[in-house]
């Protein structure tokens, strides 16, 4: 686990605008091979899974006992870095199987709440899904095709393959590896669920949470949805 500071990078993208008020969800991809968010935060932390084992655990996202953010993980399945996952081809990562979602429930939300979630996704599959909740309400769902379709239009723009894994060139060259940002404007989250819908696995790493002040990312897309929780 680690705590890190980030700086701004490029242009915000992939905006999901609420029909109520100014609340919105913005989803972006960082540049290829970037394994952490480059946004700006009031506070932010990361769960890297490197010191974890499969099962359930509490996370302080690298801050230690005085962390402004704490959460409970359930349904965690930890693997060592391999051709399918592990940010930077090192450490450990989490893998979700069909019907066995990972659940992250926040018990401490920081002084301003949590309006950001990000993660490194490995070998991204069309059946991968992430659901976001606030006060028991599932107000927003992301599915991988929404991001895959955009970068597919530019030949996947360098996102394909786990380049450099174990010194053997480009492993899994047909699959997308990317860090994905979720920015929640004028709303918050208090629970995240990560799913694989049917037949494969959803590999992820570097779960990042905090309160963002400036967004980052690439590939603009806009959708409207009803997602206000303010």
N, C-alpha and C positions, 0 to 999 in steps of 0.2 A: 504494500500500500504506500501511497505517497500523496503529499500535498504539493500543488504546483501553481504558479502564477502564469497567466497567459496574456498575450497581446493581440491586438486586432489583426485580422487577415482578410483581405479582399471584400467581397460583396455579400450581403445577406441574400438568402434564397429560399425558394419553396414555401410560400406563405399560404397558410390556411386562415382565412379571415372569418371571424364570427359575424353572424347576422345581428347580434345584439351588442350594442356599444362598440368600444374599440378593442375588445379582447380578441387576440389572435394567437395562432400557433405558427411558428416559422420553422421549417425543417431545412437543414442545409447539409451539404457534404464538404468536409475539409478537402484540401488538395490531395492527390494521390500520395500514398506512403506517409502521410501525416497521421500519427496515432493518438493525438490528444487534441482537444479543442484549442483554437487560437483566439477565442472570444475574450472579452474583458469582463471581470466579475468583481462584485463587492466582496464575496467570499466563495470559495470553490474547493472541493476535495475530490479524490479519486480512490475507488476500490479496484486494485489491480489483480486481486485473487492470488498473488504470488505466495502469501503465507497461509493460504486457506486450504481446507479439505472439503470434500463433498458433504452435504448436509445442510444444517441451518446455523446461522451465526449473526451476531450483531456487528455492525461496521460503524466506525467513526470517520471513515473516508480520509484516513491519514493524519487527522488532527491530533489524536490522542484524547486523554480524558476530558479536556476542555473544549472539545469540538462543538461548533455551533450547529452541526448537522449530524444526526445519528439515524440509523435505520436497521431494520431486521430483515435478513434474507432467509427465504425458505425455498427448498427445492433446488439447491445448488449442486451442480455436477462438475467437478473440477478435473481438468486434464493438464498434463504438461504440454508446453508449446510443441507443435508439430506442423505438418504441412497444411493442416486445416485451420489452425488458430494460434493465438498468442501474439499480442502486439509486439512488434520489433523482433519477432521470432525468438522470444525468450520468455522465461517465467512460466506462469500457468494461465489458463483461461477457463471460462465457463461454457458449457454446452447444454442446450435445451433440447429435449426429445419430445415427440408428439404426445400430447395428453399429459405432460409433466412440466407445466410452466414454472419459471422462476418468478417469485414474488418478492418485491422490495417495498416494505412499508416503513415510512419515516416516523420516528418517535420524537424527533427534535428537528425543527424546521428553520432554525436560525432567526435572527432578529427581524428579517424582512421576508421570510418565507423562502420557498424553493420555486423558482420559475425557470429552471433549466435542468435538462437531463441530456447526457451524451454518452456515446459508447463506440468502441472500435468493433466493427462487424467483419467477420471473416467468412469467406466462401458464401456470400449472401445468396439466399435461396428465395424464389418467389413465394414460398409458403411461410416465410418468417414474418412475425407480427409483434407489435408492441402496443399495449393498452395503457392509457393514463387515467388516473382517478383523482378526484378531490372530494373529500367528505362522503365517501361511499359511492359516488357517481362516476361511471365510466363516460367521460366527456370527449375523448379523442382516441382514435385508433390509427396507427400507421401500419401499412403493409409494404413489404419490400418492392413489389412492382412499381410503386409510385416513384421510387428513386431510380430503380433499374431502367425504367423507360426513358427517363431524361438523359442519363449518361450513355445509354445505348445509342441515342441519336448522334453521338459524337464518337462512335466506335469505342465506347467505354473509357476513353480519355486517360489511359494509363492506370486505371483502377484494377485491371484484371491481373490475377496471379499473386502468389505469395513470394515476391521476388526476394532472393537471398536466403531462403530457408535452408539452413544447415549447409550453406556453401554450394548448393546444387542448382543454382540458377533460378528459374521461374517455375515454382510448383503451382499446381491447380490453375493453369493459365486461362481456363474457361470460366473462372469464377471471380466475382467482384469482392475486393477487400477495401473497406472505406471507414473513416470515422464520420459518424452522423450526429448532428446537433439538433436538439429540440428546444426552441426558445418560446416561452409562454409569456405573452404580453398582456398585462392587466388581468392576470389570473395566476393560479398556483397549482402545484401537484402535491399529493401526499402519499401516492402509491403508484407503483409501476409493475406491470406484468409483462413478461417476455415469453412468447409462444412460438411453437412450430406446429403448423396446422395439421400435417398429415404423415409425411413419409420420410423426411430426412432429419437433419439436426440444425439448430441455430447456434452458431459459435459467436461469442462476444468476449470483450475484454475492456479494461479501463473504463468502468462505469463512473461517470463524472456527474456531480450534482452541485448546485449552488444557486446564487442569485446573480444573473447576468446584468451588465450595464451597457454593453455594446456587443452586437452580434457579429458573427463571422461566417464564412462559407462561400460555396460556389453553386452554380446551376439554378437560376431562378425559375420557379414554377408557382402558379397561384391557383388555389382552390378555395371555394367558400364552404363553410360548415357552421353548424350551431355548436359552439364549444365554450360559451361563457360560463365561468363559475364564480365571478366576482359578486 
